[in-house]
Amino acid sequence: MSNWPATKARRVLAALERIGWRVKRQSGSHKLLTRDGWPDYEFAFHGSEELGRKILKRIGKHTGLRPDDL
């Protein structure tokens, strides 16, 4: 069982920005995020889309996002 709460994509994007990620460029709903010391990450979700625990865990693995950051 994961301790990630299901949440909206806009909340996840805001949390990523709080921990240092910035939008490098955007094409439609696809945002390429960048942060020093990390490879770029493509965030491809609509703001109102509900993200489940599995995808949140994968985002966390690639970006350093933790459940407490939400």
N, C-alpha and C positions, 0 to 999 in steps of 0.2 A: 504494500500500500504506500502510495506517495503522499507527501505532505504538501503538495502543490495544490492550491485552490483553483478551480476553474474560474476564469476571468475573461473580461473583454480585451480585445487586441489593443485598443487605445490605452488601456491601463498598463499593459505590458510595455508598450512603446514608451510611455511616460517614465516607467521605472527604469528602462534601459537608458534613457536620457539622463536620469538622475545619477546613475552610476558611471556616467562618462561617455556614453555612446552618442554620436552625432550623425545626422543624415548627410551623407556625402553626395548622393544624387537620388532622384526619384523618377520612376517611369510608371505612371498609373498608380496602382496600389502597392507596387514593389519599391521598397526603400532600401538602398544600400547604406548600411550603417558602418561607421568606422570608429576605432578607439585605439589609442597608442598601445602598443604591445600585444595587440590581438589581430588576427586576420579579419578582413572585412566580413560582414554578415548581412545576408539579404533577408529582410523582413517583408514577407509577402502576404499580409493579411489586411482585411478591411477593418476599420476602427470598431464597428459594432459586432464583429464576429466573435463568438464565444470560443475561447481556446481551452482545450481539455488538459488534464494532467500530463498525459504522455507527450504532447507537443511542448508544453511548458518545460518539462524536464529536458527535452532535446534543446530548446532555446537556451536554457540555463547552462547546459554542457558547452555550448559554443560561444556563450557571451559572458559567463561568470555571474549571471543573474541567479539570485537565491530567493526562496519563498518569502523571506523577511523583507526583501526589497519591494514586494508588491504592497 
